[in-house]
Amino acid sequence: MLKQILSYRLLFLSYVAIAFLALLFSSCSSSIDSEKNHLVFRYNEHRNISSLDPAFSKDLADIWATNQIFNGLVQMDDSLNVKPSIAKSWTITDSAKTYTFKLKSEVYFHKHQLFKQDSTRTVKAQDFEYSFNRLKNKSLASPGSWVLGKVDSFSAVNDSTFQIKLKQPFPAFLGLLTMKYCSVVPKEIVEFYGSDFRANPIGTGPFKFKRWEENIKLVLRRNSNYFETDKQGKQLPYLEAVAVTFLPDKQSEFLQFAQDNIDFVSGLDASYKDEILTSKGKLKSKYANDVNMIRGPYLNTEYLGFFMESDVTEVQSQLLRQVINLGFDRSKMITYLRNGIGIAATGGFIPKGLPGYSENIGYYYNPEKARKLLSTFETSTGISNPKITLTTTSNYLNFCEYIQRELQKIGLEIIVDVIPASSLKDLKANGQLDFFRASWIADYPDAENYLSLYYSKNYAPNGPNYTHFNNELFDELYEQAFLETDPEKRSYLYTKMDSLVMKSAPIVPLFYDEVVRFTRKNVRGLGINATNLLDLRLVRKTQ
């Protein structure tokens, strides 16, 4: 049994904490009435959910929850292909600027007393018009308003036809529409609740809202009116309920998983990675009878960034930025600090698996070259003992200390400063950190999303260009890519842009992440995808 083989390191919780956890999970189970355990999928969210309104689904915790409750026009499968959802088909005309969607006729909103007849109604094109206008509403201040930045207009042609016109062709647009921001919501419900719609969501998804005690538990129930079926024609979902708890500590979360109180753990945390995985990223044999591990590419690049407008000489120097890129072994770092989970980022910023990625434009471990460049820097600047402060959070301290030790061997001193994640986020956005740890998870599966971090018109805090990288040729190629409809030519432009970034080295790519999911053996049908979206429609649990 897993519980018996846990190391003492994982059993640090006090009796008081364990009693609290038992009460928490017992309370969560009671809120699902008398449903059998095998019909309830239980997981923990260590980051609190801020809103169940899809217009505010910017964090993974929010996205996972709203993905169970809401649908949009289209959705993405596990292979990152755009598929129909509420739209049954679409056409693209007018030189790839006009998208016309035909809607399915039998898609119903979750039942609510505010709906008059039958306590529900079907989704119409006017609902999408309302939902998109809501995204654009400045008073709402949705973080997803940027999704419609390239949209010229949209309208309901009739009850079953919704049309969107773009200002210019944008090949990644369908991928954008798969984001939860673009979910359909019912006007009468939203306007009744106002800002409280965040805690009273009504959508069309496979699960409907039941109960939410913020930071304690969330309960969703099966939507018996859901419009999708499996390949055999059986109505989805299979589960009767979803129960979410909110333990902020990943170690405690793993303990609950080991004790069979939750069914699923996502990601690899330092607190338990050595307990469950070998150094080569394999599941340890003692867990084989109780746990399944699912592993696959994740559209997430972990990196260190330099603020290019810094007054610090070391940061301003392209030579020194290249020294840091060359001065540590990424593969060794992945093996020893991530138990082999992840891919060493020896290419550019675009992660492996996306068109535009090239393994030939990045930096490989080369300490001799790093020492020569460091010597050149010292000669040209007169700085004999260069040093630079790297700001990070406690979760990534081990990576930064590893880099610190490796660079010290070639003569460069790195001072590691640890601050809370919220502080790093604010300071990074406002250009107050010279050298910082960061990551970029794709909003949609197109390399343009990664390259947007280096477009000069996207300077933070009004955009994602946290480094304030500025290159005229890059900007020209970036704008050219929007107009290029040939996938191969667009991919070539992406690679060329990425190479410009890597040559200037405003960043130090660390690794391209992987999705890792651990489930109990009785869980079936939980897939995996490169955006790490949690999809529970096809999940079953055996007794």
C-alpha positions in Angstrom: 0.0 0.0 0.0 1.1 3.5 -0.8 0.3 4.7 2.7 2.7 2.2 4.2 5.6 3.0 2.0 5.6 6.8 2.3 8.9 8.1 3.6 9.0 9.8 7.0 9.6 13.0 5.2 6.1 13.0 3.9 4.5 12.3 7.3 5.4 15.7 8.8 1.9 16.8 9.2 0.7 17.2 12.7 -2.3 15.4 14.2 -4.2 18.6 14.1 -3.6 19.1 10.4 -4.6 15.5 9.6 -7.8 15.9 11.6 -8.6 19.1 9.6 -7.9 17.3 6.3 -10.2 14.4 7.3 -13.0 16.9 8.2 -12.4 18.7 4.9 -12.7 15.6 2.7 -15.6 14.2 4.7 -17.4 17.5 4.3 -16.7 17.5 0.6 -18.1 13.9 0.3 -21.2 14.8 2.2 -22.0 17.6 -0.2 -22.3 15.0 -3.0 -25.1 13.4 -1.1 -25.0 9.6 -1.3 -23.2 9.1 -4.6 -20.8 6.2 -4.7 -17.1 7.0 -4.5 -16.4 5.5 -8.0 -18.7 8.1 -9.6 -17.0 11.1 -8.1 -13.7 12.5 -9.4 -11.7 14.1 -6.7 -8.7 16.4 -7.1 -7.0 19.2 -5.2 -6.2 22.7 -6.4 -3.3 24.2 -4.5 -3.9 27.5 -6.2 -7.2 29.1 -5.2 -9.8 29.6 -7.8 -10.5 33.3 -8.2 -13.6 33.1 -10.4 -16.0 30.7 -12.1 -16.8 33.3 -14.7 -15.1 32.2 -17.9 -14.4 35.9 -18.8 -11.8 35.8 -16.0 -10.3 32.4 -16.6 -6.7 33.4 -16.9 -5.0 31.0 -14.4 -4.9 27.2 -14.8 -6.9 26.7 -11.6 -9.8 28.8 -13.0 -9.5 27.2 -16.5 -9.7 23.7 -15.1 -12.9 24.5 -13.3 -14.6 26.6 -16.0 -13.7 23.9 -18.6 -16.1 21.6 -16.8 -18.9 24.2 -16.8 -18.7 26.0 -20.1 -18.3 25.5 -23.8 -17.4 27.7 -26.7 -17.8 27.6 -30.5 -14.8 25.2 -30.9 -12.5 23.1 -28.7 -9.1 21.5 -28.9 -8.5 17.8 -28.8 -5.5 16.2 -27.2 -3.5 16.4 -30.4 -4.1 20.2 -30.5 -6.5 20.0 -33.4 -9.4 22.4 -33.4 -12.7 20.5 -33.3 -16.4 21.5 -33.2 -18.0 22.2 -29.9 -21.2 24.3 -29.9 -20.5 25.1 -33.6 -21.1 22.1 -35.8 -19.2 23.6 -38.7 -17.6 26.7 -40.1 -16.3 28.3 -43.2 -13.4 30.8 -43.7 -13.8 33.3 -46.6 -12.8 36.8 -47.6 -9.0 36.0 -47.8 -9.1 34.3 -44.4 -10.7 37.3 -42.7 -14.4 36.1 -42.3 -15.3 33.1 -40.1 -18.9 31.9 -40.3 -20.1 29.4 -37.7 -23.2 27.2 -37.9 -24.4 26.2 -34.4 -25.8 23.0 -33.2 -29.5 23.2 -32.5 -29.8 21.1 -29.3 -27.4 22.7 -26.9 -29.0 23.7 -23.6 -27.9 25.9 -20.8 -27.8 24.4 -17.3 -31.2 24.6 -15.6 -32.0 27.8 -13.6 -35.2 29.2 -12.3 -34.6 32.5 -14.3 -35.2 30.5 -17.5 -38.9 30.5 -17.9 -40.0 27.5 -19.9 -38.5 24.1 -18.7 -36.0 26.1 -16.6 -33.6 26.1 -19.5 -33.3 27.1 -23.2 -31.2 26.4 -26.2 -28.0 28.4 -27.1 -28.5 30.8 -30.0 -26.0 32.9 -32.0 -27.2 36.0 -30.1 -25.7 34.4 -26.9 -22.3 34.4 -28.5 -22.8 38.0 -29.6 -23.6 39.0 -26.1 -20.7 36.9 -24.6 -18.2 38.5 -27.0 -19.5 42.0 -26.4 -19.1 41.3 -22.7 -15.4 40.5 -23.3 -14.9 43.8 -25.0 -16.7 45.7 -22.3 -14.1 47.9 -20.7 -16.0 48.2 -17.4 -15.9 44.5 -17.0 -12.1 44.5 -17.4 -11.8 40.9 -18.5 -8.2 39.8 -18.8 -9.4 38.0 -22.0 -10.3 41.1 -23.9 -7.1 40.8 -25.9 -8.4 37.6 -27.6 -10.6 39.8 -29.7 -7.8 42.3 -30.5 -7.7 41.3 -34.2 -11.5 41.2 -34.6 -13.1 43.9 -36.6 -16.7 42.9 -35.9 -19.0 40.0 -35.0 -22.7 39.4 -35.2 -25.5 36.9 -35.1 -26.7 36.5 -38.7 -29.6 34.5 -37.4 -30.4 32.2 -34.5 -28.0 29.5 -35.7 -25.3 31.5 -37.6 -22.6 33.5 -35.9 -20.1 35.5 -38.0 -16.7 37.0 -37.1 -14.7 39.4 -39.3 -11.0 40.0 -38.7 -9.1 43.2 -39.4 -6.4 41.1 -41.1 -5.7 37.4 -41.6 -4.6 35.6 -38.5 -3.8 31.9 -38.9 -4.0 31.2 -35.1 -7.5 32.6 -34.7 -9.4 29.4 -34.4 -6.9 28.3 -31.6 -7.7 31.5 -29.8 -11.4 30.7 -29.9 -10.8 27.5 -27.9 -9.8 29.5 -24.9 -12.3 29.6 -22.0 -12.6 33.4 -22.4 -14.7 32.7 -25.5 -17.3 30.5 -23.7 -21.0 31.3 -24.2 -22.9 32.6 -21.2 -26.7 33.5 -20.9 -27.5 37.2 -20.8 -30.5 36.9 -18.4 -28.4 35.0 -15.8 -25.3 37.2 -16.0 -27.3 40.4 -15.7 -29.3 39.0 -12.8 -26.2 38.2 -10.8 -23.9 40.9 -12.0 -20.4 40.5 -10.5 -21.7 37.6 -8.4 -21.9 35.5 -11.6 -18.4 34.5 -10.6 -19.9 32.3 -7.9 -23.2 31.4 -9.7 -22.1 30.1 -13.1 -24.5 28.8 -15.6 -23.1 27.3 -18.7 -23.6 24.4 -21.1 -20.7 22.1 -20.0 -20.7 18.5 -18.9 -20.9 19.5 -15.3 -23.1 22.0 -13.6 -22.3 24.2 -10.6 -23.5 22.8 -7.2 -21.5 24.4 -4.4 -18.5 26.5 -3.7 -17.0 27.4 -0.4 -14.1 29.6 -1.5 -10.6 28.2 -0.6 -12.3 25.1 1.0 -14.2 23.1 -1.6 -16.0 23.1 -4.9 -18.6 20.6 -6.0 -19.9 20.1 -9.6 -22.7 17.7 -10.6 -23.3 15.8 -13.9 -25.3 17.8 -16.5 -27.9 15.3 -17.7 -28.7 17.6 -20.6 -25.2 17.6 -22.0 -25.1 17.6 -25.8 -22.0 15.5 -26.5 -21.8 11.7 -26.7 -18.9 9.2 -27.0 -18.1 7.2 -30.1 -20.8 4.6 -29.2 -23.4 7.3 -28.9 -23.5 7.2 -25.1 -24.2 10.6 -23.5 -21.3 12.2 -21.7 -20.0 12.6 -19.0 -19.7 9.3 -17.3 -19.0 10.7 -13.8 -21.7 11.9 -11.5 -19.7 14.6 -9.8 -16.4 16.4 -9.4 -15.1 17.4 -6.0 -12.3 19.9 -5.6 -10.4 20.7 -2.4 -7.9 23.5 -1.8 -4.9 22.4 0.1 -2.2 25.0 -0.6 0.8 22.7 0.1 1.8 20.3 -2.6 3.3 17.9 -0.1 0.0 17.7 1.7 -1.7 17.2 -1.6 0.5 14.2 -2.4 -0.1 12.7 1.0 -3.9 12.9 0.3 -3.3 11.2 -3.1 -1.3 8.5 -1.4 -4.0 7.9 1.1 -6.6 7.6 -1.7 -8.4 10.7 -0.7 -7.9 12.2 -4.2 -7.7 10.6 -7.6 -5.2 12.7 -9.4 -2.1 14.8 -9.0 -0.7 17.1 -11.7 2.9 18.1 -12.0 6.1 17.2 -10.2 7.0 19.0 -7.0 10.4 18.9 -5.2 8.7 17.7 -2.0 7.7 14.3 -3.5 9.6 13.8 -6.8 12.3 11.6 -5.2 9.6 9.6 -3.4 7.7 8.6 -6.5 10.2 8.8 -9.5 13.6 7.5 -10.3 16.3 9.9 -11.4 15.5 8.9 -15.0 11.9 9.9 -14.7 10.4 6.5 -14.3 7.7 5.5 -11.7 9.3 3.6 -8.9 8.4 0.0 -8.8 6.9 0.1 -5.3 4.1 2.3 -6.7 3.4 0.2 -9.8 0.3 -1.5 -8.2 -1.4 1.7 -7.2 -0.5 4.5 -9.5 -0.4 5.3 -13.2 1.8 8.0 -14.6 0.9 9.8 -17.8 3.6 12.0 -19.4 3.7 14.2 -22.5 5.0 17.5 -24.0 3.8 20.7 -22.4 3.7 24.1 -24.2 5.6 25.8 -21.4 9.1 27.3 -21.6 10.9 28.0 -18.3 13.5 30.7 -18.6 15.5 33.5 -17.0 14.9 37.0 -18.3 17.0 40.2 -18.4 15.4 43.6 -18.3 17.1 45.2 -21.4 16.6 48.7 -20.2 18.4 48.1 -17.0 21.3 50.4 -15.9 23.3 47.5 -14.7 26.4 47.0 -16.9 26.3 43.2 -16.6 22.7 43.1 -17.8 23.4 45.5 -20.7 26.2 43.3 -22.0 25.3 40.8 -24.7 28.6 39.1 -24.0 27.7 38.4 -20.4 24.2 37.3 -21.3 25.7 34.8 -23.6 28.2 33.7 -20.9 25.2 32.7 -18.7 23.5 30.8 -21.6 26.7 28.8 -22.2 27.9 28.3 -18.6 25.7 25.5 -17.2 24.6 22.1 -18.3 20.8 22.0 -18.9 20.6 18.3 -19.4 22.4 17.6 -16.1 20.0 20.1 -14.4 17.0 18.2 -15.7 18.3 14.8 -14.6 19.2 15.8 -11.1 16.6 18.5 -10.3 13.6 17.2 -12.3 14.2 13.5 -12.2 14.4 13.5 -16.0 11.1 15.3 -16.5 11.4 18.1 -19.1 13.5 18.7 -22.2 16.7 20.8 -22.0 16.1 24.1 -23.7 19.1 24.0 -26.1 17.0 25.4 -28.9 15.2 28.8 -28.9 12.3 30.1 -26.9 9.8 28.3 -29.0 9.3 24.9 -27.3 10.0 21.6 -29.0 6.9 20.3 -30.8 5.6 23.6 -32.2 6.3 24.6 -35.9 9.1 27.1 -35.8 11.2 25.3 -33.2 14.8 24.7 -34.1 17.5 22.9 -32.1 20.2 24.8 -33.9 19.7 28.3 -32.7 20.1 28.0 -29.0 23.0 27.5 -26.6 24.7 24.2 -25.5 26.9 23.8 -22.5 30.4 25.2 -23.4 32.3 26.3 -20.4 35.5 27.1 -22.4 33.7 29.5 -24.7 31.9 31.0 -21.7 35.3 31.7 -20.0 36.6 33.4 -23.1 33.5 35.6 -23.5 33.7 36.5 -19.8 37.4 37.5 -20.2 36.4 39.7 -23.2 33.7 41.3 -21.1 36.1 42.0 -18.2 38.7 43.5 -20.6 36.2 45.7 -22.4 34.4 47.0 -19.3 37.2 47.0 -16.7 34.9 45.0 -14.4 37.2 42.2 -12.9 34.6 40.5 -10.7 31.3 40.8 -12.4 28.2 39.9 -10.4 24.5 40.0 -11.1 21.4 39.4 -8.9 18.9 36.8 -10.0 15.4 37.1 -8.5 13.3 34.0 -8.1 10.7 32.3 -5.9 11.2 29.5 -3.4 9.8 26.9 -5.8 12.7 27.5 -8.2 15.4 28.2 -5.7 17.1 24.8 -6.4 17.4 25.6 -10.2 18.8 29.1 -9.5 21.3 27.7 -7.0 22.4 25.1 -9.4 23.1 27.8 -12.1 24.8 29.9 -9.4 27.2 27.1 -8.6 28.0 26.3 -12.2 28.6 29.9 -13.2 30.8 30.4 -10.1 33.1 27.8 -11.6 33.8 30.0 -14.6 34.2 33.2 -12.6 30.8 34.8 -12.7 29.1 35.5 -9.4 25.3 35.2 -9.2 23.5 36.5 -6.2 20.1 34.7 -5.7 17.3 36.8 -4.2 14.1 34.9 -3.2 10.8 36.8 -3.0 7.1 35.8 -3.0 5.6 34.9 -6.3 3.1 37.8 -6.2 6.0 40.3 -5.7 8.0 38.8 -8.5 5.0 39.0 -10.8 4.4 42.7 -10.1 8.1 43.7 -10.1 8.7 41.9 -13.4 5.8 43.5 -15.1 6.9 47.0 -14.0 10.6 46.6 -15.1 12.0 46.6 -11.5 14.0 43.4 -11.8 17.3 43.2 -13.7 17.4 39.4 -13.9 14.5 37.2 -13.1 13.0 33.7 -13.4 9.9 33.3 -15.5 7.9 30.9 -17.6 5.5 31.2 -20.5 2.7 28.7 -20.9 1.0 28.9 -24.3 -2.4 30.5 -24.5 -2.9 28.8 -27.8 -0.8 26.3 -29.8 1.0 28.7 -32.2 4.6 29.9 -31.9 3.3 33.5 -32.5 2.1 33.3 -28.9 5.7 32.8 -27.7 7.2 35.4 -30.0 4.7 38.0 -28.8 7.0 38.4 -25.8 9.6 40.1 -27.9 7.4 42.4 -30.1 8.3 46.0 -29.2 4.7 47.1 -29.1 4.0 44.6 -26.3 6.1 46.2 -23.6 5.0 45.2 -20.1 3.0 46.2 -18.1 0.7 46.6 -21.1 1.8 43.4 -22.8 4.0 40.3 -22.2 7.3 41.8 -23.3 8.8 41.7 -19.9 12.4 42.0 -21.1 11.7 45.1 -23.2 13.5 43.5 -26.1 13.5 45.8 -29.2 14.6 44.8 -32.6 13.4 46.4 -35.9 13.9 43.3 -38.0 12.1 41.1 -35.5 9.1 43.5 -35.5 9.0 43.5 -39.3 9.0 39.7 -39.4 6.5 39.4 -36.6 4.0 41.6 -38.6 4.8 39.8 -41.8 3.9 36.5 -40.2 0.3 37.6 -39.6 -0.2 38.0 -43.3 1.5 34.7 -44.2 -1.1 31.9 -44.8 1.4 29.3 -46.0 2.2 27.2 -42.8 5.8 26.3 -44.0 6.6 29.9 -44.8 5.2 31.1 -41.5 7.2 28.5 -39.7 10.3 29.7 -41.4 9.5 33.3 -40.2 9.0 32.0 -36.7 12.4 30.3 -36.6 14.1 33.4 -38.0 12.5 35.6 -35.3 13.5 33.1 -32.6 17.1 33.1 -33.8 17.2 36.9 -33.6 16.1 36.7 -30.0 18.7 34.0 -29.1 21.5 35.9 -30.7 20.8 39.0 -28.6 20.1 36.7 -25.6 17.6 38.8 -23.6 16.7 35.4 -22.0 18.2 32.2 -20.8 15.9 29.3 -21.8 16.1 26.5 -19.1 13.8 23.7 -20.2 10.7 22.9 -22.2 8.3 21.4 -19.7 6.4 18.2 -19.8 2.9 17.4 -18.4 3.1 14.7 -15.8 -0.1 13.3 -14.3 -0.4 10.7 -11.6 -3.7 8.9 -11.2 -5.0 6.0 -9.1 -5.2 2.7 -11.0 -9.0 2.8 -11.0 -9.1 6.0 -13.1 -9.7 5.5 -16.8 -10.0 7.9 -19.7 -8.0 10.8 -18.3 -6.0 11.9 -21.3 -3.1 14.3 -21.6 -2.5 17.3 -23.8 0.2 19.9 -24.4 -1.8 22.8 -22.9 -2.4 20.8 -19.7 -6.2 21.3 -19.9 -8.2 19.1 -17.6 -11.0 17.3 -19.5 -13.2 15.0 -17.5 -15.9 14.2 -20.1 -14.5 10.7 -20.8 -13.2 9.8 -17.3 -14.5 6.7 -15.6 -13.7 5.3 -12.2 -14.0 1.6 -11.3 -14.9 0.4 -7.9 
